[in-house]
Amino acid sequence: MTSTPAIPTPMTAAADTASAAVSAAEAADGTGLHGPVTDWFAEHARDLPWRRPEAGAWGVMVSEFMLQQTPVSRVLPVYEQWLARWPRPADLAAEAPGEAVRAWGRLGYPRRALRLHAAASAIQERHGGDVPREHAQLLALPGVGEYTAAAVASFAYGQRHAVLDTNVRRVFARAVTGRQYPPNATTAAERKLARALLPEDEELASRWAAATMELGALVCTARSPECHRCPIAAQCAWQQAGSPVHDGPPRRAQTYAGTDRQVRGKLLAVLREAVTPVPQVALDAVWDEPVQRARALDGLVSDGLVEPLSGGRYRLPHA
């Protein structure tokens, strides 16, 4: 009797990816990668305002909030306007949270604006207006997760932390585990691998974190990697394996048109531009489908992005 070969499922593919990451972490020695990647970074790094010394820890923190799921080109003008208006955490904390939402503009995912305002208020209350240096203190700030805490500690204070964003995860998946893409969500195996690859020297570790991120953003991109420009192409496990095609769960592109996100954005656009509370009728005009419109507005209220007032009026949050 002939047995039928097992067909890989998304779960087995994800398990294989995790297993590869674990094996890579156990065998990882990043010493041969550190020099080529950081030398490449020294020559090719973009001159971004949050990388300049004058940005300080607050500038780094603002950039990390804004850059989540948002490209650099869209962040730059908003970032510069934000820092001109609120150069210190205390300046933002003194404003109503609605002003943060207003200044956020069309960056998307506007709850980040509220979280950044909450973080600024906590910095003012707990740390005298200075962004804390300690990773644990950063992690304790509202709206700051493991990635942001590690990024601020590394990029602002030159500390040794594994900084794992999408770009870094993709570089490690290809260069070390031989996979085209990392898992959809960060795994414990990836964190273990990132720690194993981290240089022991604190200053080099900070440069390595920034360099791997830049390499993923400019060269080891998701759709069209330019392997001929990569400083570690000769050592890349994915290249050596013949650049195998991703065999994990399908990577679906996010849609926007017609979604609740689009409706929320249109409602917020009206509220951001208004200097006085907005009546319900003005919000009704932004979207024809009443059920979806009401659901989106309820979601904005629930998220604290919109404040309902008497008489069916709405405004950005004031407290």
Buried (B, 14 or more C-beta within 10 A) or exposed (E): EEEEEEEEEEEEBBBBBBEBBBBBBEEBEBEEBBBBBBEBBEEBBEEBBBBEEEBBBBBBBBBBBBBBEBEBEBBBEBBEEBBEEBBBBBBBBEBBBBBBBBBBBEBBBBBBBBBBBBBBBBBBEEBEBBBBBEBEBBBEBBBBEBBBBBBBBBBBBBBBBBBBBBBBBBBBBBBBBBBBBBBBEBBEBBBBBBBBBBBEEBEBBBBBBBBBBBBBBBBBEEEEBEBEEBBBBEBBBBBEEEEEEBBBBEEEEEEEEEEEBBBBBBBBEBBBEBEEBBBEEBBBEBBEEEEBBBBBBEBBBEEBBBBBEEEEBBBBBEE
